[in-house]
Amino acid sequence: MPGSGKSTVGKLLANSLNYKFIDTDLYIEKKEQKKLQQIIDEIGDENFCTIEETRIRELFPLTNQVLAPGGSVIYSERLMIELKNQSIIIFLDLPFNELENRLKNKESRGIVGLKIKNLKELFKERVPLYKKHADLIISCGNKTERQIAEEIIEKIKERDKS
């Protein structure tokens, strides 16, 4: 979800692993030369998701990278399968109240679906999809970003052993 800490945790994780970090929202803004909200306002949610899917595929293969995709990536079943085939998908599970407190700029942030649904509705819609595709689910409530990154590294190590 937007505001879950993907970019902050992703940067810490990439630094710890000596990987490249890519925030796909920033990548899309750079390639399109517009802010996400401007793109969504101009072409709508569905067309934005098509651009998002195309831009993420440009980053393949995902070797030695930590990718922080926008929360709407979950709406592309095909892309999620492709991502799962070449990476470990991690869901940062943050309670709704903490998420809501973090998102002070949700109207200008570029969140797909926010024009027709409120944040709580998007949360209820997306969380089951995130959990469905996740290889690892990290409970993030009351943890620092560093603690979350360290937990991810430990869980990846455990996973690699089995």
N, C-alpha and C positions, 0 to 999 in steps of 0.2 A: 504494500500500500504506500501511497505517497506519504512521506513523513515518518516512515518506519526506521529510517537510518541507513538505507541501502548505500548511499554515497559515502557517508562518514565511515561506516563499518567496512565498506568495500575498499576504501583507501587504506585503512589500517591493515586489512587482510592482505591486500596486494603488497604493501611494504614488507609485511612479515614473511611473505612467500617469495619476495623479490620478483613479482609479476607486474605486468602493466595493468593499470586501472583505467576502465572506460565507463563513464556515465553516459548511457545512450541518449538521455534527454539532451545533454549538452552537445553530443555528437550530432544529433538531429538538428538542433538549433544552428550549429555551425554550418552544416551542409545545406540547410534550407535558407540560411541567413535571415531567420525570423525566430522570435520567441515561440515556445510551444502554444501558449494561449492564442497568439495571433494566428498561428497555423490552424488551430482548431476552430477559431472564430471564422476564418475565411473559407475553410473547406469541409468542416464538420468532423464529427468523431470517427465515422467509418473510413473516410478518406485519410484521416490522420493515421489510423491504425494500419492502413496499407503502406503509407510512407514509413511508419515505424518498423514494420516487418521488413521492408526492402532495405532500410538503413542498417538494421541489425544483421541481416544476411551479408552485408558488405564486410562485416567484421570477422566472418568465418574464414579459416578455421579458428576456433577458440583455443589457442595454445598459449599457456603461460599468461593468461589474462584473467582478471576479475572484472566481470561485467555487472554493472548496476542498471538493469533495464527499467524503463518506466512501468508503472503498475498496470497499465493497459495491455502490456505484452501478453498477459494471461488470456486475452480474448481470442488469440490465434492458436487454436489447437495444433495446427500444422507446425507453426514455429516453435511451440513448446516441445513438441516431439523432437524436432531438429536440435533444439538446445539441450534437451535431455540426452540425446545420443552423443553429444560431444563435450558435455560438462556435467558438473554437479549443481543441481538447482537447490538453492537454499531459500527457505521462506523465513523471513524475520517476523515472527508472530508477536505483535504488540497489541495489548488490550485497546479497545476502541477509545476509551476515555483518555488514555495517554496520547494516542494518535491525534485525536481531536484537539487536544491542548497544544500539540506541536504545530498544527497546520493553521497558522494565523493568516496565511496568504492564499487560501484555497481558491478564491475567485480569480486570481491572476496567475496561478501556478501552472495551468495547462493540464487539468485533470479530465480525462475522457469520461463522459457520462454525467458530469456534475451539473449540466444544464437541465437535465430531465430527472435526475435523482439527487437526493441529498447524500451527504457523506456516509451516514449510517446505512442507507440502502446500498450504496456502492460497497461498503465494508461487508455487509451480509451476502452480497452477490459474489464478491471476489474471493473472500477467504476460503470457501470450499474449493474453488478452482486452484488457488495457490497450494493448498494442502494436497490436492489430487496430484499435482505435478512435482511436488517437492521431494527431493532425495533426503534432505535434512530439514527438520522444523526446529527452529531455535526460539524458545520462549524468551522474549526480550524485556518483559516488564521488570522495572526496578533494577536494571543492569546498565552499566556504562557501556559505551561503544567498544572500549578496549576489552572489557570482560566478554562481550559478545564475540568479538573477533577471535579471542583466545579460545572460547568454547567451540567455535567453528573449526579452528585448526585441530583441536583435540578430537572432535568428532570425525573429521576427515582422516586423521591418523588411525583412529579405531576402525573406521570403515575399511581403510586400506589393508589393515591386518587380517580382516576376516574374508 
